[in-house]
Amino acid sequence: MYNEKILIVEDEPAIREMVVMTLEMAGFDSLQAADVSEAHQQVVDHRPSLILLDWMLPGDKSGVDFCRMLKSDEMLSEIPVIMLTAKSEEDSKVHGLDAGADDYMTKPFSTRELISRIKAVLRRSSAMSSDKPIEIGQLSLDTKSQRVTAAGKVIEVGPTEYRLLAFFMSHPERAYTRTQLLDQVWGGNVYIEDRTIDVHIKRLRKLLRPYDCDTLIQTVRGTGYRFSSLIEPS
């Protein structure tokens, strides 16, 4: 038995019941919510290990609004989120990932793939939950509080840039292709362009520049990027 509690936030009862049955057969415990208000209460009361979150929900708040709210809350931001989107909502995948979602699945999906994705996201989440802060040069990343500091000063970093930086700092001195970074940071089967990585690298460098830490992210010609404290020869 896995013992992890998975919260399903889905307003269609048939889909919710199918997912609950699938989770229970795989050994997970499940919680249910039909809208953002119910979901928030479940999160506060039970603190699930992972949230399956539908993009389209009744009421004035969407799934992506709820995801953004979770990821901006220091106490709840560690909970991984898998967004569930319909085929007609291709653009929502990118918006969901930018809001801090850890992965997404397009409806209809197979129950086998669902369990596979859940296990993969839980593994990634666990790997990034080390108790000790990661320190490279004057840059420090605390995975528990999800706080980034440079020389003791807090750097405000968005959820996507945080995940990218956390991966880099956990895997320094190694070159990664854009495709590898997409797979490691966003998860497999995320169909967004490789060049999306360049946009987030640019944002991250801009955030680190005032602290002279932007040079830690190095471009590796013909490959991709590397995180290193060694100064590249000019």
C-alpha positions in Angstrom: 0.0 0.0 0.0 1.3 3.4 -0.9 -0.7 5.3 1.9 -0.4 8.6 0.0 -3.6 10.5 -0.1 -4.5 11.8 -3.6 -7.1 14.7 -3.9 -9.3 14.6 -7.0 -10.7 18.0 -7.9 -13.2 17.2 -10.6 -16.9 18.4 -11.0 -18.0 15.5 -13.2 -19.1 12.7 -10.8 -18.5 9.9 -13.4 -14.9 10.9 -14.0 -14.3 11.4 -10.3 -15.6 7.9 -9.4 -13.5 6.3 -12.2 -10.4 8.0 -10.9 -11.2 7.1 -7.2 -11.6 3.4 -8.2 -8.3 3.5 -10.2 -6.4 5.0 -7.3 -7.8 2.6 -4.8 -6.9 -0.4 -7.0 -3.3 1.0 -7.2 -3.1 1.2 -3.4 -3.6 5.0 -2.9 -6.1 6.6 -0.6 -8.4 9.2 -2.2 -10.1 12.5 -1.3 -12.7 14.2 -3.5 -13.8 17.8 -4.2 -16.1 19.2 -6.9 -15.0 22.8 -6.8 -12.2 25.1 -5.5 -13.9 25.8 -2.2 -14.3 22.1 -1.4 -10.7 21.4 -2.6 -9.3 24.1 -0.4 -11.0 22.6 2.6 -9.7 19.1 1.8 -6.2 20.5 1.5 -6.4 22.3 4.8 -8.0 19.3 6.6 -6.0 16.4 5.1 -2.9 17.8 3.3 -2.9 15.3 0.4 0.3 14.0 -1.1 -0.7 15.0 -4.6 -3.7 16.8 -6.3 -5.3 15.9 -9.6 -6.9 19.2 -10.6 -9.4 19.8 -13.4 -8.8 23.0 -15.4 -12.5 23.7 -15.8 -14.4 24.0 -12.5 -17.7 25.6 -11.5 -17.7 28.9 -9.8 -15.6 32.0 -10.2 -12.2 30.3 -9.7 -10.7 27.9 -12.3 -8.3 25.0 -11.6 -5.4 27.1 -12.6 -6.5 29.8 -10.2 -6.4 27.3 -7.4 -3.0 25.9 -8.5 -1.6 29.4 -8.5 -3.0 30.0 -5.0 -1.5 26.8 -3.7 1.9 27.5 -5.2 2.0 31.0 -3.7 1.2 29.7 -0.2 4.4 28.7 1.7 2.6 26.1 3.7 1.1 24.4 0.7 3.4 25.0 -2.2 5.2 21.6 -1.8 2.1 19.7 -2.7 2.5 18.5 -6.3 -0.3 19.2 -8.8 -1.3 17.3 -12.0 -3.6 19.4 -14.2 -6.4 17.6 -16.1 -7.3 19.4 -19.4 -9.7 18.7 -22.3 -8.4 18.3 -25.8 -9.8 21.6 -26.8 -7.8 23.4 -24.2 -4.2 22.9 -25.6 -3.2 26.4 -24.6 -4.2 25.7 -21.0 -1.4 23.2 -20.6 1.3 26.0 -20.9 -0.8 28.3 -18.6 -1.1 25.5 -16.0 2.6 24.7 -16.0 3.4 28.4 -15.7 1.0 28.5 -12.7 3.2 25.9 -11.0 1.5 22.6 -12.0 4.0 19.7 -12.0 2.5 17.8 -14.9 -0.7 17.7 -17.0 -2.9 15.0 -18.6 -5.3 15.4 -21.5 -8.8 13.9 -21.3 -9.6 11.2 -22.0 -6.7 9.4 -20.5 -5.9 5.7 -19.7 -6.0 4.6 -16.0 -2.6 3.0 -16.5 -1.0 6.2 -17.7 -2.7 8.1 -14.8 -1.0 5.9 -12.2 2.3 6.0 -14.0 2.2 9.9 -14.1 1.2 10.0 -10.4 4.1 7.8 -9.3 6.6 9.8 -11.5 5.5 13.1 -10.0 5.6 11.8 -6.5 9.2 10.5 -7.1 10.2 13.9 -8.5 8.6 15.7 -5.5 10.3 13.4 -3.0 13.7 13.9 -4.6 13.3 17.6 -4.2 12.3 17.4 -0.5 15.7 17.1 1.1 15.9 18.6 4.5 19.3 20.3 4.0 19.5 23.6 1.9 21.5 23.3 -1.3 24.3 25.8 -1.4 26.5 26.7 -4.4 28.6 29.8 -4.1 26.6 32.5 -2.3 23.4 31.0 -3.7 21.2 28.9 -1.3 18.0 27.0 -2.0 15.9 25.7 0.9 13.6 22.9 -0.5 11.5 22.9 2.7 10.5 26.6 2.6 11.1 26.8 -1.2 13.1 30.0 -0.5 16.0 31.1 -2.5 18.7 33.4 -1.0 21.9 35.0 -2.2 24.3 36.3 0.4 21.4 36.1 2.9 19.0 38.2 0.8 15.8 36.5 -0.3 15.2 36.3 -4.1 11.6 36.3 -5.3 11.4 33.4 -7.7 8.2 32.2 -9.6 7.2 28.5 -9.4 8.5 27.5 -12.8 11.9 29.2 -12.3 12.1 27.7 -8.8 11.7 24.2 -10.1 14.3 24.8 -12.8 16.8 26.3 -10.3 16.1 23.5 -7.8 16.9 20.9 -10.5 20.0 22.8 -11.6 21.3 23.1 -8.1 20.6 19.4 -7.3 22.5 18.4 -10.5 25.4 20.8 -10.9 28.4 20.5 -13.2 26.5 18.5 -15.9 25.3 19.7 -19.3 21.6 19.1 -20.1 19.8 19.4 -23.4 16.6 21.4 -23.6 14.6 18.2 -24.0 16.2 16.7 -20.9 15.4 19.8 -18.9 11.8 19.7 -20.1 11.5 16.0 -19.1 13.2 16.5 -15.7 11.5 19.8 -14.7 8.1 19.6 -16.4 7.8 15.8 -16.6 7.5 13.5 -19.7 5.0 14.1 -22.5 4.8 17.8 -22.0 4.3 19.0 -25.5 5.7 22.5 -25.4 8.5 23.8 -27.5 12.2 23.2 -26.4 12.7 27.0 -26.8 10.3 27.5 -23.8 13.3 26.6 -21.7 15.3 29.5 -23.1 12.5 31.9 -22.0 12.7 30.5 -18.4 16.5 30.5 -18.4 16.5 34.2 -19.4 14.0 35.0 -16.6 16.1 33.1 -14.1 19.3 34.8 -15.1 17.6 38.2 -14.8 16.5 37.4 -11.2 20.0 36.2 -10.3 21.9 39.0 -12.0 21.6 41.6 -9.2 23.4 39.1 -6.9 26.1 38.3 -9.5 24.8 34.7 -9.6 23.5 34.7 -13.2 26.8 33.3 -14.5 26.2 30.1 -12.6 23.8 29.2 -15.5 26.1 28.5 -18.4 25.1 28.0 -22.1 26.7 24.9 -23.5 27.0 25.4 -27.3 25.5 22.5 -29.3 24.0 21.0 -26.2 21.9 23.2 -23.9 22.7 24.4 -20.4 24.8 23.6 -17.3 24.8 24.9 -13.7 28.4 25.5 -12.5 30.4 27.6 -10.2 33.5 27.1 -12.3 34.2 30.2 -14.4 34.2 29.5 -18.2 37.2 30.8 -20.1 36.3 33.7 -22.4 
